[in-house]
Amino acid sequence: MMPLMTPAELAADYGWTKVLAFGAHPDDLDFGAAATVAGLTRAGVEVTYVVMTDGDAGGFEAESQHTMTERRHREQREAAAHLGVRDVEYLGERDGYLEPSHAVQAKVVEAMRRHRPDAVFTMSPERDWSRLQRSHPDHLAAGEAVVRASYPAVENPFAYPEFAARGLEAFHLKWLMVYCHPAERSNLAVDVTGLEQEKLAALRFHASQHPDVQRMETFVLDGMEQLYRDWSTAHGTGEAVGAPGTARRFVETFQLVSVNDASTISGF
Ligand SMILES: [Zn+2]
C-alpha cells in the first residue's frame, strides 16, 4: 500500500532540515509540489528552489524574451515567498533548449554541494505516455541532469575538483523526491489536506502562464482529489488514512528514491 504521510511527518521521520528543489521552468515546482513545500516550510524545513530555465518561451502574449524572463522570475519569486521558500536560484538555461549536458550537470552539482540538502526534489526523467504534456523535453532533461548529478558526481570527490577547491566538498545525498512522474512510479502520497489553497495561491502568481485561473484551479484540485480517490478505492476506502469514513484528503504523490542509506555499496 502506498504510504500516506504529512509533510511534518516526512521531515520528522526522515530527518529533513534542508531541501533543494529543482524545476525546469518557473511554475513546475508549484504545480508538482507546492502544497508539500508549504507543509515542509511550516514544519521548519529550509527549502530553496532552483529553476533551470528562464521560462522565456512561455506565455500567451507577444512579449519580448527579455521582459518574459523578468516577469517569470518575479512570478516565481512571489509564489515561492508565499510558500515560505527561503530563496529562488536560476541556472539561466534557455527555455526549450535544456539538455542533461555536462555543463548543466556541473551547475546542479555546484548548487547541491553549496546547499548540502537532506533531500532533493526533481522532475522525473521518465516520459509519461498517459499525459504527454507532463513530459515536456525540458522536464525530462531537468530530471536526467539532476538524477545524473545525484549519483555519482555530487558524492565523487574526484568529480569537479574546481568545486572542492572552492570548499564545495562532495557529500552523499540521501533522498530524491521525484515529481511530475508517470503515475505507476508513485510510491508516496503526501497528505496536504488544508494546504490545497496554498498551492492554488502559489499557482495564481504565475499569471503569465495561466490566464484562465478558474480552469487551472479546477484542473489542479481535480487532480489532487482524483489521485486520492483512485488510490483509496484500490486499497479500501479509508484504510490508508487510518480512519474509516474520514473526509476526503488532498494528496500530492511522489516517487521517493533512497539514493544512499546504510546498505548502499558504491557502484552497485
Ligand atoms: Zn514546465
Residues whose N, C-alpha, C, O or C-beta is under 5 A from the ligand:
A	BS01	ZN	A24 H25 D28
